[in-house]
Amino acid sequence: MNIIDQNASLTTKQKVLLTENANKTFMFGSFMSLDDILTKLNVEIHIEPGKPTRSVDDYYDRAREYWRKEYEKLLEMHRRNPENEYIRKEWQRAEINLGRSCYGREAHSLMRLLGLYDREKNAIILYPEAMADADSSKMDEYLVSTLAHEAMHAYFNRPGHENFPYAMFVEEPLAEFGMLLYLHETKSQYYDWAHDNVSSKKCCYGYGANIMDQYLGGGKSLRKYLEEYKIFIGEYEMPDNSNGRISLPKGGSFVNVEGQPVMAKWMPVCIPPTYFWDEATKTLGLDGDWGADTFDTLNHQYNFHIHIDIDIDIHFHNDDIQHLYLGKDFVKGRHNYHFETLFSSVPVTVSSQHNELTSINGILVRRDDYIPLIHSCGNGYYELKRNGKYGIIDSQLNNVTSFKYDSIWHFHENNLCMVRIDQPDGYKYGYINANGDEQVAVKYDDIESFENGLAVAKLGRFYGIINEQDEVVVPFNLDYPDMRGLRNGYATMKGYNNKWGTIDAQGKVVIPCEYDSLIVFDEDGFDKVRKDGEEFIIDVFGNRKSKNQ
């Protein structure tokens, strides 16, 4: 254990006291003592001057707002589903926690800091001046108990658990419980004093003594809970202290997504669809029947923000999702483009108990034929998004292109597919072929679909016409504010007079820019135009005609 005391705030005797107590045998998790915890986790002990205090008003305010929203959301769900016992209990729990968060702020808004664990620096800081100010006759007690308390926080932050949220209402009483457990099992002379000290604390800290009493009364599972903590607890979860006993949050079922533990707290939408959102890993979980009939029902009842065109009570956007987990009973329904788009956008993990679906390298497939269940872009190819960029894979899940595009369209009869790359100077368009090669370079500021092997394209402010081999057919010297693609051999262009005309596939002006609106010629060579408030028909040469002629 490395003690850093640059201001000589501790006596040699006090440093020896800390070292001796830290080395006492304390079998906890995979560790042998407090010193073993701190040494193996590379935690330094810093002794610093001062008598700091810590305001927790902001934390209580955030907790109060969280539970207020939960209460209002669940109350509305309860009103719509009064027979649902699960929703009723969750609503009541939210109401209780809302009350606790309001009381806690009033009872404990400002705390005297005797020590703290700095998560960013992975260091424990002890404040002897603050301990002396609290009670100079109990310096030894404060030093040992505070070190043990903060060592618990360091343990909670151990590798694999450091990214889980700090949950004050659960973590602080657990740290107190861990400290008391350590003093009790090392037969410390400070145990009784520490127990009384914890019992006297207001708000959640005092729960630590209650947990210790339950443990000594036969609640042996509480120790296991303490050793496994930081697996599934949410940031604003609160222990239930009804009837003088402590019931710690159970969290939800465990899910592994790409090797990461996920907090799967399933919430009912209606019966049977459920979902969960794990903030730590940005994982959306879906289970139950999400078929078309469910969509039709939910569309009129809930408030959904996930861009799947259904209404449900989920408070995040599609861009926030980094992983998707599908439970064992998940049903997608037929012909749902929005789900296919979601499946294509993030890695998918499927419950191993699902009978019809599985995932390979994060790609959702059917178990029987391994055909991807993601958005098709034609030619037997599929559009896939990874790390914010799109690429194309084939039906065997092989990469056809690299993942570098910001948009991918659909393959046409000419086996070309339009793609787009977003650059600082604007969008750049091109076409890839069936081999995944950029047959038309992704360099054009705009590009239209090909007709008979030709397409209108734009470079800078000028338009031109290219062929499918990316060869220039009409030079890029057509100076118009806007041009539309070829149709039946003609393209429309907008002049700087805000009027429309046409050119042919060789770039020759056929009709000058003199019409207020102009629809490109149909197969019969006629065009509907508007000029000076009058609508009429012209032929390809601009002659006024009727279709009967």
N, C-alpha and C positions, 0 to 999 in steps of 0.2 A: 504494500500500500504506500503510495507516494504522497506525502504531506508537504505542501508548499506553503510556507509561512514567511513571506518576505518582510513583513512588518513586526515579526517576533511577537505576535499577539497571544501565543500560547506558551506556557512554561514547558520545560522539558518533561516535568511530571505529567502534565496534561497530554502531551504527545504520546508518552509511554502508555497512559491510560487508554487512549484511542486505539493504539496499536495492539495492546494486549486484548482488549475486548473484541476487536475485529478478527483476531486470530482464534477466538474460542470456537470450538467445533459446533457448527450449525448446518445440518444437512438440509439443503433447500434446493429444489430442482436438481440440477446436475452439479451443484456447488457444495463445498465442504465448510465454508465459513463466509462471513462478510468480506474478509480480505480476499478470499478466493473469487468472489463475485467481482470485486472492484479491480483486482489484478488482471483477471482473464478478460474483462470487458474494457480494460485500459482506461479506467476512470481515475482521474487525479482528484486529490483533496486540496482545495484552496482555502486558506484561512485569511479572511479579509476584515478590515475595520468597518465600523459603522453600525447603525441601528435602523436598517431599512424597514419600510412597511410596503405592503402590496395591496392595491385596490383590486377587488374582484367584481366591481360594479358592472363593468363591461361584459364579463363572462355571465353574470346572472341576467343581465339584460338580454343577451343573445339566447340564453336558455329559456327565459320567459317568452321571448318572441317565438322560438321554436315550438314550445309546448302550446302556446296560444294558437298557432297555425294548425298544429296537430289536432288540438281540441276542436276547433271550428270545422276542420275537414272531416273528422270522424263523426262529429255531431250531425253534419249534413248527411253523411253516409248512413248513420243510424236512423235518421228520419226517413230515408228512402228504403232502408232495409231493416225495419224494427224487429224482425224475427231472427236476424243474424246475431247469434250469441257472441261470436268472436268480435264483431264490430262494436257491440255494446260494451264488452269488457275493455277493448282498446280505447274507446271513447272515455270511459270512466278512469282508466289509468292516466290518460292525458290530462284530464281535469285535476286529478290528484297532483300530478307532477307540476302542473301550472301553479297550483297553490304553493307547493314546496319551493319553487323557484322564486316566487314573490316573497315568501317568508324568509328564505335564506339570504336574500339581498339585504333585508332590513336587519337581520340578526348578525350578519358577518360581512359587512361591506369593506372593512379595512382590517388587515391582518398584520401583526408583528412577525417579521421574518427572522427566524433563528438560523435558518439554512435553506438552501434550495439546490435542486438539480438542474443544471443548464444543459438542455438537450442538444443544442447546437455545438457546444464545446465538449460535451460528454464529460462534465466535471461537476463535482459536488463543492459547494461553497458554504462554509460555516462562518457565523458571525458571533464571536465570543462576547463582544460589547453588548449586543442585543440580549444574549443569555444572561449576562451579569445584571443588565437593567431589569430583566424579568424577575430574577431572584439570584443574587450573587452567592447565596449559601448553597445553591443547587447546581453549580457550574458543572460538576462531574456528571450529574444526572442528565442535564441538558446536552452536554457534549456527546455522550454515548447514545442517548435516545434519538437525537437529531441525526447523527451519522447513520444509524440503523434505518430511520425513516427515509432518508434520501438515498440510501443504498437500495431500498426497495424500488424507488423510481428508476434508478439506473438499471435494475434487473428488468423492470417492465419495458424498458427501452432496448433490451438486448437484441442482437442481430436477428432479423426476420420479423421483428415486431416494432421497429423504430418508426415505421411510417403510419402506424395506426394512430387515430386521434387521441389526444389527451382528454380524458373524461374526468373532470375534477370531482364530480359527485360520487364517482365510484373509485377512482384511483386514490384519492386522498384517504378515505377511510380504510382502503386496503393497505396502503402504506403504513398507517397507524397499526392495523392488525398485524402486518408483517413485523413491525418493530416490537410489538408486545410478544409475538410468538418467539422472536429471537431472544428477548430478555427472559422469557419463561423457560425456554429449552436450554439456555446457558446458565439457568439458575442464578440470574443476576440479582444482586441486592437492590437494584433500582426498579424491579418490576412493579411492586405495589405503588410506588410513587408515580411511575409512568402511567399505570392503569388509572389512577385517580386523576392525573393530569389530562389524559385523553377524555375521560368521562365528563370532565368539566367544560370541554370545548363545545362551542355552539355549532349548529349546522352539521354538515356531513362529516367533519373530522371526528366528532363524538361517536359516530356509528362504529368506529374502529374498536372501541371497548365492547360494544354490544356483540360484534362479530367474534371477538376473542372469548367472551363469556359463552356464546353458543358453541364455539369450538370445544371449549373445556367441558361443556355439558353434553357432549356426544356428537356434535356436528362435524365429524371428521372430513366430510367432503369439502368443507370450507378451505382447508389447507390446499387441497388439489386445485380448487378454484383460484386461490391466490397464486400458486405456482404456474398455472396456465394462463393467467390474465394477460390481456392485450392480444386477444385472438378475435373477439367478435363484439366488443362493446362499442356502442355509438357514443358520440361526443357529449350528448346531453342526457344520456340515460341516468336514472336515479334509482338507488336501492329503495325497496319498500320496507318501511320501519313500523308497520302496523303491529299492534299488540305487543309492543316492546321487543319485537324480534326483527331481524334483518333478513330480507329476502333479496338476494343479489340478482341483477338482470341475467336472464338466461340466454339472451341473444337469439339467433336463429340457427338453422342448420348450416353445417359447414359445406362449402363448395370450393373446389380447386379450379381456378382458371389460369391456365398457363403456368402452373406451379405456384400460384399465389393464393393464400387463404382469403376467402371472400365472405363477408358478413351477409348471409342470406336471410334476411328478415322478410318473409313473404307477407304481402298485404293483399287482401281481397279486393278485386274490382267489383265483381258481382260473383255469383256462383255459376261456374267454377273458376274463371280466369283469376290468376294471381300474378303479382310481380314483386320484385325487390330492387332497390338501388343501393349499391355499395360505393360510397364516396371515395374510399381509399384507393380502390382499383378502377373506379369509373365503370363498374359493371352493372348492366341492366339484366335482370333475370325475369323470364317469362315462363309461366306454366299454366296448364289447363287449356280449354278450348277457346282459341282466338279465331274461330271461323267467321264466315260472312254473316251468319245469323247474329253472332255476338256483336259484331261491328254495328249492325243495324240497330240493335238495342242500345248499345252504349253511346252511339252518336248523339242521342237526344237526352242523355242523362248526366254525363260527366264532362269534365274539363281537361282535355288531353293536349300536351305540348310536345309530342315527340315526332311530329310530322309523318304520322302513319294514317292520317285522316280519320282517326277515331277519337272519341272523347273519353278520357279517363283521368284519374287524379295522380299524375306523375309530374314532378316539378323540375324537369330538366329538358334540355333540347337535344336533338339528335347529334349535334356536334360535340356534346359532352361525353357521349358514350365511347369508350375505348374497347370494351369487351361485351359480348352477349352470351348469356347462359340460358339454355333451354332445359326446363325440367323434364322429368320422365313422362309426364302426361301432356306435353305441349302439342297442340294441334294448330297448324297455320291456316287452314282453310284453303280453298282453291282460288286461283287467279287473283292473287293479292300482290300487285306490283310494289306497294309500299313496303311490305315485309321483305320481298326479294331485294329491294334497294338497301334496306337495313342489313340484311344478311351479307350483302356484297361489300358493305362499308367498313365492317369491323370484324376481327377474329371471333369465331363462334365456338363455344364449348357446349356439348350436349351431354346430359346425364347418361352415364353408362347403362342405366336401367331402361332407357328409351328403346322401344321395340322396332321403330321404323327409321329413326334418324341417328346419324352419328356425324362426327366432324373429323376431317383429315387436314392437319396443318392449319386449323382455324377456318376451314371451308366446310360449309354445311352440305352434306350429301345424304342420299337415301342408302340405307344399309344393304338393300338387295342388289342395286346396280351401280352405286357410287357415282351417279350422275349429279352434278352440282345443282343445288336448289337456290341459285342466285340469278341476278338479272342477266338475261341473254342479250348479246349484241349481234346475233346472227352468225351464220356460217358455222354453227356448232361451237361458237366461242362465247365467253362469259366475261363481263366487266367486274373487276375486283378493285377495291380501294384498300391501300395499306399505307400507314404513316402519312395520311393526308393526300396521297397521290393515287391515280388510277392506272391500272394496267389490264391486260387481257390474258386469260388462261383458256386452255382447251378443255374438252370433256374428260381428259385424263389428268386434269389438274396441273398440267405443265404450263410454264410461263410462255406466252407467245410474244409479249412485249415486256419491257422493263416498266416499273411503276414510277412514271415521271409525268403523266398527263393530268391536267386539271379537269378535263371533260372528255368523254368518249361517246360518239354517237353510234349508229347502227351500220352494219355492212349492207351495201346495196348490190344490185345485180352485177355491177362491174367489179365486185370483190374488193371495193375500197370503203374505208370507214374514216369519217372525219374525226380529228382529234384537236385538242386545244391545250396550249401551255401558257400559263399566266406569267408575264414578265413585267418588270418595272415600267416599261414604256407601253404596256397594254397587252391585250390578248393576241396570240399568234396561232394561226390555224394551218392545218395541213391534212394529208390523208395517209393512212397506213394500208398496206395490202394484206392478203391472207397469210403471208409469212411473218407478219409483224414488222416489216421494213417500212420506213417512211418513203413511200413512192413519190409523194408530193411533199416537199420540204415544209416543215412546220415553221414558216417564216412570214406568212401572209397576214395582213391586218384584218382581212375579211376574205371569205371564200364561199361560193355557192355550190350547189350540187351539180354534178356533171350531167350533160345532155348530149348524147351522141359523141361522147368522148371529149367534150369541151365544157369549161366552167369559167364564170366571171370571178376574178380575184382582185384584191386591192393590195398595193404596196405603198406605204406612206399615204399621200393624198390622192394618188392616181390609181385608176382602174385599168385592167387589161384582161386578156383571155388566155388561158393556158389549156393544154391537153392533159391526159391522164399520165403522161410520162414527165410531167412538170416542165414541158417545153412551152415557150412563149409563142402563141399564135397571133395575138394582137398585142403590140407593145404597150407597156404601162405608161401611156400618155393621155389616157382618157380622163379629162379633168371635169369631174362632176361631183357634186356633194353626195350623191347617192346613186347606186345602181342595183338592179335586181337581176336574178339569175335568168339564164336562157330558158325559153319555153317556145317550143315549135320553131326554133331557129332564130328567135329574136329576144333581146333583152331591153328592159325599160331603164331609162336614166332620168334623173332629176336635175334640171338646170339651176343656175344661180338665180334665175327669175322665179324659182319655186314652181315651175311648170314641168310637165313630163313629156317625154318623147321616146323613141326607140332607135336601137342600132341593130344591125345584123351580126352574124357570127364572125364576120371579117372586120368588124369595128366601124362599118360605114353607117353614117346617120341616115336612117330611112324616114323618120318623122321627127321634125324639130321639136324642141321643148316648148310646146304651146298649149298643152292641155292641163286642166286643173286636176284631173285624175285619168288614169289609163290602165286598163287591164290587158295583159299580154295576150296576143292573138291565140284564138282557139284553133282546133285542128282544121277548121274550114277557112282560116285566114281572116277572121273578123275580130274586131276589138271594140269593146264598149268604152266610150270616153265621156268626159264631162268638160264643157267649155262654156264660160259665161252663163252659168246656171242651167244650161241645156245638156241633156244626155242624148247621145246618138251613137250609131255604129259607123266605123270606118274599116276600110280594108288595109292590107299591109303597106299600101303606098300613101295612106292618109286620105283616100277618097271617101266621101260620105256615101254610105250604102245602107241597104236593109238586107236582112238575111234571106229575103225572098228573091233578091237579085242574083 
